[in-house]
Amino acid sequence: MKKIFSLFASMLAILLLSTSCEPVAYDQFDMVGVWENDDKPGEFWRYRSDLTGCTWDASDDISEDEAQEFTWTLEVKTLTQIHIIEISGGGIPKVYTVTELTSSSLVYEDSFGNSYYFSRVE
């Protein structure tokens, strides 16, 4: 009986370890749409299906027509945004880890452990 219990416990441990090590993968096209920063009402982020986007802050009287453009990718749970600099044409990369992506909420964090919370508005 001890051998059966020991074998069962070992198999359960292996099963738990193998399933908990699988990385969560998010579908990048679930991000397509407009999101509002929950901590900064009026700050919006648009993610387009062609992997471009823009951000603007309506509370600072900046409209989407004046938005800061960026390109983006989401691979597994790594979100990379490259903000385009108008003067030089270069870009500033920003990398985040997505921790939640649903039809209504988006959460990601930076390398310093700061979390950003968004709600889908469109």
WOCOR-V411950 format. One record per helix or strand of 3 or more residues. SS is the DSSP state (A for helix, B for strand). FROM is the first residue (numbers start at 1). LEN is the number of residues. If there is no record, write none. Layout:
ss:SS from:FROM len:LEN
ss:SS from:FROM len:LEN
This chain:
ss:A from:2 len:19
ss:A from:28 len:4
ss:B from:33 len:5
ss:B from:43 len:5
ss:B from:52 len:6
ss:A from:58 len:3
ss:A from:64 len:3
ss:B from:68 len:8
ss:B from:78 len:7
ss:B from:91 len:11
ss:B from:105 len:5
ss:B from:115 len:6
